Amino acid sequence: MQQTIEEIQQEIVEEFEMFHEWQDKYEYLIQLGKELDPMPVNTQTEENKVKGCQSNVWVNAEYTDGKLFFTGDSDALIVKGLVALVLRVFTGNNPDEILNAQPHFIADIGLANHLSPTRSNGLAAMVKQIKFYALAYKTKAGLA
């Protein structure tokens, strides 16, 4: 059975608790980015580009069997790690689950306090884009 958004967030918090120094947390973020499945180049379009990010960030959504599956990428190492975390939390869930989720893992692991303002804004823009996709697919499917 698939984990809930809440369970995934808790898992991420526990993973980051293993690291006591922020340098180690940043290295872990970079590693997560390197492990992110490549996003097909044909989906790295202007339409999928996340507005509000200083780096180039793309997020694409596919709607299958009532659930949204996301792919994403960035040209910046730490940001790509942030993309990996956000996709991990939200992918494979239905639009309502995504729309109702509160991404508290960002504050819980201390990212809110340790990212530059531009990265924090970009992270918020990624979450906003994912919720926008969820609302769009919910409306399109006549679920709204």
N, C-alpha and C positions, 0 to 999 in steps of 0.2 A: 504494500500500500504506500502511496506517495505521501511524503511528509507534508504537513501544513506549512504555510508561510511562517507561522509563529514558531514551529519546531525548527525550521531552517534558520531563522534569526537567532534562536537560542544556541544552536550548534555553532554558528559563526562567532557569537559572543564567547563561547567556551574555547574555540580555537584561538582567538586573540588573547584570551586570558593566559595562555601558555607563555606569551612573550611579555617580559617586564619592561623592556626598553623600546622606545618608539622606533629606533633604528631597525630593530628586529621586526617590528610590525610593518614598517615600510618595505622591508625586504620580502616579507611574506606576501604583501599586496602585489609586489612586482612579480613574484613567483606565480601567484594566482592569474595574473595577466598573461604570463607566458604559457600557462596551461589552458587558457581560454581557447575553445574550438575556433578555428579561423572563420571569419564571416565571409560568405561568398562575395567576391569583388563586385558582382553585378547588383548587390544590394547596398553597396556603399555609395548611395546616391544622395543628392541634395535633399530629397524628400525624407530620407531616413536620418539625416544629420540632426543631431541634438542642438537646438538653439540655446545659447547661454553658456556654452562651454568654451573655454579659451583654446583648448586642444581640439583637434578633430575627433568627434565621437559620433558613431552611427549606432542606431538601434533599429532592428527590424522585427516585426511581429508576424507570425503565421498562426492562423486560427484553424484548429483541427479538433473535431469531436468535442466542441464546446469549451476547449481550453486554448490558451495562448502560449505559444512557444517563441522565445526571443533569441535572437542572435545579436551580437554587438562587437564593436571593435573601437580602438583608439590608436592614435599615433604617438601617445605618451605612455610610458611604462606604468607609472603609478595610477594614472587614470584608467588604463586598461585593466588593472587590478580592481579598481572600483566598479568598472563595467561588469567584470566577472562576478563580483559580490551581488550587485543589484540583479543581474540576470538569474543568478542562483536562487535568490529569494523569490522572484516573481514567476519564472517560467514554469509552465505545466499546470497553471491554475486557471480557473474560470474567471471571466471578467468581474463578477461580483466579489470574489475573494480578493482580487487585486485592488479593486476600488475601495474595499473596506479595510485593507491592511494599513497598519501604521508602521512605517519602516524605522522602528526604534533602535535597531541594531547599530545604526550610524552613531547615535549618541552613546549607546551602551558600551561600545568598544572605544569610545573617545575620539572617533574620527572628527566629530563636529568641532572639537577643540584643537585638533592637530593638523587640519588641512588649511591651506591658504584660503583666503576669501574667494578667490576665483575658482579653486577646486571645489569648495563647499557649494558655491553657486552651480557649478557644473553637475555635481552629484544630485542636487535638488532638481535640476533640469532633467536629468536622466529619469528620476523617479516620476516626475511630472509627465514626461513623454510616455512612459510605460502605462501610467494611469490614463492618459489620453487615448492610447491604443485600446485599452480595456473598455473605455466608454464608447469609443467608435465601434468596436466589434459587438458590444452589447446592443447598441442602437441598431446596427446593421442586421443583427440576428433577430431583431424584434423583441428583445428581452427587456427593453427600457420601459 
